[in-house]
Amino acid sequence: MAMSNLLYPLNPTTFTLSRKPLHSPFLSSFTNQPYLFTLTNFATKPRNKTPTKPRRSTHITAKSNGDDPADTSDRLISAICYFYPFFDGIQYGKYVITQFTPIQAVIQPLVPAIRVFKSFPFNGFLVFLTLYFVVVRNQNFSRYVRFNTMQAIVLDVLLIFPDVLERSFNPRGGLGLDLLMSLDSTVFLFLFVCLIYGSSSCLLGQLPRLPIVADAADRQVL
């Protein structure tokens, strides 16, 4: 309201002439000038203000690939992909699983699927090829599915480093064995957290970004 009064004053002013004589002694020298400028107001018609349009409410929806929201099938496929690196790195949990009963209870329903995955030595490599060439490189899948699948693949590729360390040193006891147990437990817990976070986020329609692997997945998914 204050801004509108500044922009549209109701009573603009103008200059008019007044014939009232001056009686001030100080200004007596100006009595020969019969006219002085004084300010008077005159009423003007109020200006017609254009009606303001009501503001439109903005709704924000989570997007899968920037264009379409993730549907149920995209969420389910993306959530399943995060089981791949967890199954492939389950051997790193041999120390943690035996010590913590709650983790055993969570993993127990997955034991049949883990056995099938580990039944053939090249299953991990075959799954890798399938996910990369059939899903990631397939434009028929949404970017949401391809990005989450690529995150799972990159996470599985990173398992090469602890595997190389374990095969190279393989201590039998002492400080070396303690360090190896700590490394294996850290890798397993990281995989376990990534599985829970990635799968639950996908089921909720959100886009999980895993540390270390998210940027690499972005560069691979066009």
N, C-alpha and C positions, 0 to 999 in steps of 0.2 A: 504494500500500500504506500509506503514511504517512497519507494522507487517510482511508482506511477505518478505521485504528486510532483516529483522532480521532473519527470518527462512530460507530463500533461498538466500544467497548472490550471486551476479553475478560473482564476481571475488575473489574466495577464494585464500588465500595466502599459500605459501610453502617456505621451506628453500632450498637455493642452494648455491653453493660455488662460490666465486669470487677470481680471482688471482690478483686484483689490489693491488699494494704495498701501505704501509702506509707511510706518510711523516710527521706525527705529532711528535714533539720532545718528548712530554709526553709519547708517545707509542713507542719510539725508541727501548726500551728494548725488544719489541715483534717482531722485524724485522726478527728474525730467524724463525718465524712461518709464512709461506707463505700463508696460507689460513685463511680467516675469513668468518664468516657467515653473509650474508646480505639477505634482503628480496626482492624478485622479484615476480611479478604477472604473471600469465598466464591465458589465456582465456579458459574458459570451456564452454561446451555446456549447454545452458539453460535447466533446468529440465522441464519436461512436467508436468504442473499442471493439476490436475484432474478438470474438469468443475464442478462448484458448481451447485447444484440443486436449482431451484427456490423455494422460500418459498410458502408454501400452505396457503391460507387465511382461517381463522377460522371463522365459523358462529355459533353464539349462539342462540338457540331457547328456548323459555320458555317451560318447561315441566310440565305436569300435575301430573304424578306420578313417575317421574324420568326416564320413558321409552318412553312414547308417549305424544305428545302435546295434549292439551285439545281441543276437537272438539266442534262444536256448541251445540250439545245436552248436553254435560257435563257443558258447561258454563251456559246454560239456567237453567238446574236443580239446579246447585249450587246457581245461583242468586235468584231463587224463594225461596230456603230454608231460606234465611235471612228475609223473611217476617213473618216467624213463630214466632220468639220471639217478633217482633215488634207488631204483632196483639195481642199476649198474654199479652203484657204490655202497650197497648194503654191507659188504664185507668190512668196511671201515668202522662199522658199529659193533664189532665183536666184543669190544671191551665195555662199551656203554650199555649195550642191551643186557648183558649178563649181570650188571650191577644195579640197574634201575628197573624195578618191576612195572611202573606205569608205562614206560616205553615198550616193554614186552607186550603189555596188554593192547597197546595201540597197533603194534606191528603184527600181532598174531593173526588178524583176519587177512593180512596181505601175504601170508606165508605161501599159500598155494600158487598165487600169481608169481611170486618171487622164484619158486621152484621151477615153474614153466619157463621163466625168463632165463634162468641159469642152467637149464637142462642141456642146452646146445651152446658150445663155446662161441659161435659166431652170431648168436642172437642179437647181441648188442650192436654189432656192426650192421647187421641187416635192418634193425630198427632205425639206426642212424640214416642209412641210405633211403629208407622208406619215408621217414619224416622230412628229410631235406629235399628230395626230388619230387615226392608226391604231394607234399603239403606246402613247404616254404616256397618252392619255385612254381607253384601252381596258382595262377592269378584267379582261378575260380573260387578259391578260398578268400575270405575277407582278410584284411591286413591284421585284424585283431587275432585271428587264428594263426597266421603266419608269424607274427611277432612273438607270440607266446611259445610257439613251437621252436622258433629259432633260439629263444632264451634257454629252453630246456636242452637243446643240442649243444649250445656253447657251454652250458654248465656241465654237461657230460664230458665234453672235450677237456675241460680243465682238470678232470680226474686223472689225466695222464701224468701230471706232475707229482702228486703224492704216490702214484703207482711206481714211477721211476725211482723216487727216493727210497721207497720201501724195498724194491728189488736190489738197489745198489748197495745199501748199507746192511739192512736186515740184522740188527744186533740181537744177541742171544740173552743178554742180561745187562744189569748195571744201569748207568745213566743213559746209555743209548737206547735201551728198551723203554725206559720211562719217557724219553723224548718221542719215540715212535708211537707209544700208546697215546700220548697227548696229541700228536699230529693226526692219528687215525680218528680219535674221538672228536677233534675239532672239525675235521672234514665231514664226518657223519652228522654231527649236530647242524652244520651249515646246510647240508643236503636236506635234513629233516625240516629245518625252519623254512627253507625255500619251497619244499613240498607243501607245507601247511599254508604258507602265505600265498604262493602262486595259485594253488588250486582253489582256496577259499575266495580269493579275489576274483578269479574267473567265474566261479559260480554266482557271485554277487554282481557280475557285470562290470566290474572295475578292471582297470589295466594295471597289473603288477609290474613294477620295474625292479628287478633284482640287482643288488650291488655287483659290480665288476662286469656282469654280462649284458646289462641292458643296452649300453652304448654300442657294443659289438653287434648285438641283434638288430639295432636300428640301422646300422650300416649295411647289413645284409638283406634287409627287407625293404624293397622299393615300393 
